[in-house]
Amino acid sequence: MAAITAALVKELRDKTGAGMMDCKAALSANDGNLEAAIDWLRAKGLSKAAKKAGRVAAEGLVAVAVQGHEGVVVEVNSETDFVARNPEFQALAKSIADVALERGGDAEALLGHHYPGGGTVQEAIANAIATIGENMTLRRVAALKVSSGLIGSYVHGAIAEGLGKIGVIVALETTSKSDELVALGRQLAMHVAATNPVALDLASVAPDVLEREKAILAEKNAGKPAHVLEKITESGLKSYAKEYCLLEQAYIHDGSKSVAQVLKELEGKLGAPVKLTGFVRYALGEGIEKEEQDFAAEVAAAGGTTG
């Protein structure tokens, strides 16, 4: 019998999308013959994942998991919104978030980690593709951690606990504990879901974004003296911060205060510093270019006619 090497198993997995154990079984049953193993998997309905790998997966779920001083947000995509209501898919997204909570926020590394019930996360996704019949991907993962304090969270459009269309976590670093702190953590996460800030403060905005804002201000005020332009730019960036930077934004639960002012007020009540150290906001499918289908052309093609 031919030796079943790890490289051969990997090649079969890459070609079929089947689970590692299924690939080993297929190769063993066919004396290491790759093409025969592919046919064996197809006959058993275990190579469906590969056929669907090219399809655009822009629907699905965002999953949030928080435990102790750590929290994660995970986006698991499917092709249709219908699958997001499938209990098996929901269990997959939730379990992946739980694994991420234990293992950290790196999507590529997460795929190779052990999945509850056996195999790896990658294999669990491939098995779900074969079972449910749609392409699925683990798109991204992010984690936040505090040494003391808490991770606040919020899921918008939730269809089950911790699963929905928008997922947010925020990190509040403080030595104090209170119900007010817990409430603020959730309210801040809701604020982030609603306002979609680009950074905590102006200093945290990506340099290229700031330069673009400065360039726009300079173009709008071309011909003005340098010292005037400098003041206009400074004022313009302050306005930008109030709109796009979390700490400077008007708090959605009380528009008369900024988020920074709300945090300062809580510090006074708790008698301890409260620092917002980070946030993550994932909106399902953002940035994915979805396929636009011409329904009329599709019907015509199906009927063998042309326009």
C-alpha positions as CSV (number, residue, x, y, z in Angstrom):
1,M,0.0,0.0,0.0
2,A,1.3,3.5,-0.9
3,A,2.4,5.8,1.9
4,I,-0.3,8.4,2.8
5,T,1.8,11.5,3.5
6,A,0.7,14.7,5.1
7,A,1.5,16.5,1.8
8,L,-0.8,14.2,-0.1
9,V,-3.6,14.7,2.4
10,K,-3.1,18.4,2.2
11,E,-3.2,18.3,-1.6
12,L,-6.5,16.4,-1.6
13,R,-8.0,18.8,1.0
14,D,-7.0,21.8,-1.2
15,K,-8.6,20.1,-4.2
16,T,-11.8,19.0,-2.6
17,G,-12.4,21.1,0.6
18,A,-13.2,17.8,2.4
19,G,-12.1,17.3,6.1
20,M,-8.7,15.9,6.9
21,M,-10.0,12.6,8.3
22,D,-12.2,12.1,5.2
23,C,-9.2,12.8,3.0
24,K,-7.1,10.3,4.8
25,A,-9.8,7.7,4.5
26,A,-10.2,8.4,0.8
27,L,-6.5,8.0,0.1
28,S,-6.3,4.8,2.2
29,A,-9.3,3.3,0.4
30,N,-7.7,4.1,-3.0
31,D,-4.0,3.1,-2.3
32,G,-2.9,6.7,-2.4
33,N,-4.3,7.4,-5.8
34,L,-5.2,11.1,-5.8
35,E,-7.7,11.1,-8.7
36,A,-9.4,8.0,-7.4
37,A,-9.6,9.6,-3.9
38,I,-11.3,12.6,-5.4
39,D,-13.9,10.5,-7.1
40,W,-14.4,8.5,-3.9
41,L,-15.1,11.8,-2.0
42,R,-17.4,13.0,-4.7
43,A,-19.3,9.8,-4.6
44,K,-19.9,10.2,-0.9
45,G,-20.9,13.8,-1.3
46,L,-17.8,15.0,0.7
47,S,-16.2,17.3,-1.9
48,K,-19.0,19.9,-2.2
49,A,-17.0,22.6,-0.4
50,A,-14.6,22.9,-3.3
51,K,-17.3,23.4,-5.9
52,K,-18.7,26.4,-3.9
53,A,-15.4,28.0,-2.9
54,G,-15.6,30.6,-5.8
55,R,-19.0,31.9,-4.8
56,V,-19.3,35.3,-3.1
57,A,-20.1,35.0,0.6
58,A,-21.3,38.3,1.8
59,E,-24.1,37.3,4.1
60,G,-23.9,35.3,7.4
61,L,-23.4,36.4,10.9
62,V,-21.2,38.5,13.2
63,A,-20.6,36.7,16.5
64,V,-19.6,38.4,19.8
65,A,-18.2,36.5,22.8
66,V,-17.0,38.0,26.1
67,Q,-15.6,36.3,29.2
68,G,-13.9,38.0,32.1
69,H,-11.5,40.7,30.8
70,E,-11.5,39.5,27.2
71,G,-13.8,39.8,24.2
72,V,-13.8,38.9,20.5
73,V,-15.8,39.8,17.4
74,V,-15.9,37.3,14.5
75,E,-17.5,37.5,11.1
76,V,-18.5,34.2,9.4
77,N,-19.9,34.7,5.9
78,S,-22.4,32.7,3.9
79,E,-23.9,33.2,0.5
80,T,-27.5,34.0,1.6
81,D,-29.2,35.5,4.5
82,F,-31.4,32.4,4.7
83,V,-28.4,30.4,6.0
84,A,-27.9,32.9,8.9
85,R,-31.2,31.5,10.3
86,N,-30.0,27.9,10.1
87,P,-29.3,26.6,13.6
88,E,-26.2,24.6,12.4
89,F,-24.7,27.8,10.9
90,Q,-25.5,29.7,14.1
91,A,-23.8,27.0,16.2
92,L,-20.8,27.2,13.9
93,A,-20.4,31.0,14.2
94,K,-20.9,30.9,18.0
95,S,-18.4,28.0,18.4
96,I,-15.8,29.8,16.3
97,A,-16.2,32.9,18.5
98,D,-15.7,30.7,21.6
99,V,-12.5,29.3,20.1
100,A,-11.3,32.8,19.2
101,L,-12.0,33.9,22.8
102,E,-9.6,31.1,24.0
103,R,-7.0,31.3,21.2
104,G,-6.9,35.0,20.2
105,G,-7.8,37.3,17.4
106,D,-6.0,36.0,14.3
107,A,-8.2,34.6,11.6
108,E,-5.6,32.6,9.7
109,A,-4.2,31.0,12.9
110,L,-7.7,30.4,14.2
111,L,-8.5,28.1,11.2
112,G,-5.9,25.6,12.4
113,H,-7.1,25.5,16.0
114,H,-9.1,22.6,17.5
115,Y,-12.8,22.9,17.0
116,P,-15.2,21.6,19.7
117,G,-16.2,18.1,18.8
118,G,-13.1,17.3,16.8
119,G,-11.0,18.5,13.9
120,T,-10.0,22.1,13.2
121,V,-12.0,25.2,12.6
122,Q,-11.2,25.0,8.9
123,E,-12.6,21.4,8.8
124,A,-15.7,22.4,10.7
125,I,-16.4,25.2,8.1
126,A,-15.7,22.7,5.2
127,N,-18.1,20.2,6.8
128,A,-20.8,22.9,7.2
129,I,-20.4,23.9,3.5
130,A,-20.9,20.3,2.5
131,T,-23.9,19.8,4.8
132,I,-25.7,23.2,4.3
133,G,-24.7,23.6,0.6
134,E,-23.3,27.2,0.5
135,N,-19.9,28.6,0.4
136,M,-18.8,29.9,3.9
137,T,-15.7,31.7,5.1
138,L,-14.2,32.9,8.3
139,R,-13.6,36.5,7.2
140,R,-12.1,38.2,10.2
141,V,-11.5,38.2,13.9
142,A,-10.6,40.9,16.4
143,A,-10.0,40.7,20.2
144,L,-9.7,43.2,23.0
145,K,-8.4,42.7,26.5
146,V,-8.1,44.8,29.7
147,S,-6.0,44.1,32.8
148,S,-8.8,45.3,35.0
149,G,-12.2,46.7,34.2
150,L,-14.5,45.2,31.6
151,I,-15.3,44.5,28.0
152,G,-18.7,46.0,27.0
153,S,-20.6,44.5,24.1
154,Y,-23.6,44.9,21.9
155,V,-25.1,43.0,18.9
156,H,-27.4,44.8,16.6
157,G,-30.1,42.9,14.7
158,A,-29.5,39.9,17.0
159,I,-31.2,36.7,15.9
160,A,-29.7,34.7,18.8
161,E,-27.6,35.5,21.8
162,G,-24.3,37.0,20.6
163,L,-25.2,36.7,16.9
164,G,-26.4,39.4,14.6
165,K,-25.6,41.9,11.8
166,I,-23.4,44.3,13.7
167,G,-21.2,43.3,16.6
168,V,-19.3,45.7,18.9
169,I,-16.9,45.3,21.8
170,V,-15.4,48.2,23.8
171,A,-12.6,48.0,26.4
172,L,-12.9,50.0,29.6
173,E,-9.8,50.0,31.8
174,T,-10.5,50.8,35.5
175,T,-9.9,49.4,39.0
176,S,-13.5,50.0,40.0
177,K,-16.5,47.7,39.6
178,S,-20.1,48.7,39.6
179,D,-23.4,48.3,37.8
180,E,-23.0,51.7,36.4
181,L,-19.7,50.6,34.7
182,V,-21.4,47.6,33.2
183,A,-24.3,49.7,31.9
184,L,-21.9,52.2,30.4
185,G,-20.0,49.5,28.7
186,R,-23.1,48.3,26.9
187,Q,-24.3,51.9,26.1
188,L,-20.9,52.7,24.6
189,A,-21.0,49.6,22.5
190,M,-24.4,50.7,21.2
191,H,-23.0,54.2,20.5
192,V,-20.2,52.6,18.4
193,A,-22.7,50.5,16.5
194,A,-24.8,53.6,15.7
195,T,-22.0,56.1,14.8
196,N,-19.3,53.9,13.3
197,P,-16.3,56.0,14.5
198,V,-13.0,55.6,12.7
199,A,-10.7,55.9,15.7
200,L,-10.7,56.7,19.5
201,D,-9.3,60.2,19.0
202,L,-7.5,62.3,16.4
203,A,-4.1,61.0,17.3
204,S,-5.3,57.5,16.5
205,V,-6.6,58.3,13.0
206,A,-4.5,56.7,10.3
207,P,-1.9,59.2,9.0
208,D,-3.0,58.8,5.4
209,V,-6.6,59.7,6.4
210,L,-5.5,62.8,8.2
211,E,-3.4,63.9,5.3
212,R,-6.3,63.5,2.9
213,E,-8.5,65.7,5.2
214,K,-5.8,68.3,5.3
215,A,-5.5,68.2,1.5
216,I,-9.2,68.7,1.1
217,L,-9.1,71.7,3.5
218,A,-6.1,73.2,1.7
219,E,-7.9,72.8,-1.7
220,K,-11.1,74.4,-0.4
221,N,-9.1,77.4,1.0
222,A,-6.4,77.7,-1.8
223,G,-4.8,81.2,-2.0
224,K,-5.2,82.1,1.7
225,P,-2.2,83.1,3.7
226,A,-0.3,80.2,5.4
227,H,-1.1,81.3,8.9
228,V,-4.8,81.6,8.1
229,L,-4.7,78.2,6.4
230,E,-3.1,76.7,9.5
231,K,-5.9,77.9,11.7
232,I,-8.5,76.7,9.2
233,T,-6.9,73.3,9.1
234,E,-6.8,73.0,12.9
235,S,-10.4,74.0,13.2
236,G,-11.4,71.6,10.4
237,L,-9.6,68.7,12.0
238,K,-11.4,69.4,15.3
239,S,-14.7,69.2,13.4
240,Y,-13.6,66.0,11.8
241,A,-12.8,64.6,15.3
242,K,-16.3,65.5,16.6
243,E,-17.8,63.6,13.8
244,Y,-15.6,60.5,13.4
245,C,-13.5,60.1,16.6
246,L,-15.2,58.2,19.4
247,L,-14.1,60.2,22.4
248,E,-15.1,63.5,20.8
249,Q,-18.4,62.4,19.4
250,A,-21.7,63.6,20.9
251,Y,-22.9,60.8,23.1
252,I,-26.0,59.2,21.4
253,H,-27.7,58.7,24.8
254,D,-27.2,62.4,25.8
255,G,-26.3,64.7,22.9
256,S,-25.3,67.5,25.2
257,K,-22.1,65.6,26.2
258,S,-19.2,64.1,24.4
259,V,-18.2,60.5,25.1
260,A,-15.1,61.8,26.9
261,Q,-17.3,63.9,29.2
262,V,-19.5,60.9,30.0
263,L,-16.4,58.9,31.0
264,K,-15.1,61.8,33.2
265,E,-18.5,62.0,35.0
266,L,-18.4,58.3,35.7
267,E,-14.8,58.7,37.1
268,G,-16.2,61.2,39.6
269,K,-18.9,58.7,40.7
270,L,-16.6,55.7,41.0
271,G,-13.7,57.6,42.5
272,A,-11.3,55.9,40.1
273,P,-10.0,56.6,36.5
274,V,-12.0,55.1,33.7
275,K,-10.2,54.8,30.4
276,L,-11.7,53.7,27.1
277,T,-8.7,51.9,25.5
278,G,-10.2,50.4,22.3
279,F,-13.2,49.3,20.3
280,V,-14.1,46.9,17.5
281,R,-17.1,47.3,15.3
282,Y,-17.9,44.6,12.6
283,A,-20.8,45.2,10.2
284,L,-21.8,42.1,8.2
285,G,-20.5,42.1,4.7
286,E,-19.0,45.6,4.8
287,G,-16.4,46.0,2.1
288,I,-17.3,42.9,0.2
289,E,-18.2,43.5,-3.4
290,K,-21.4,41.6,-4.0
291,E,-22.3,40.1,-7.4
292,E,-25.0,42.1,-9.2
293,Q,-27.2,39.8,-11.2
294,D,-29.2,40.8,-14.2
295,F,-32.4,38.9,-13.5
296,A,-33.8,39.4,-17.0
297,A,-30.6,38.2,-18.6
298,E,-30.5,35.2,-16.3
299,V,-34.0,34.2,-17.3
300,A,-33.3,34.7,-20.9
301,A,-30.1,32.6,-20.7
302,A,-32.0,29.8,-18.9
303,G,-34.6,29.8,-21.7
304,G,-31.9,29.7,-24.4
305,T,-32.9,33.1,-25.8
306,T,-30.9,36.4,-26.2
307,G,-31.9,40.0,-25.8
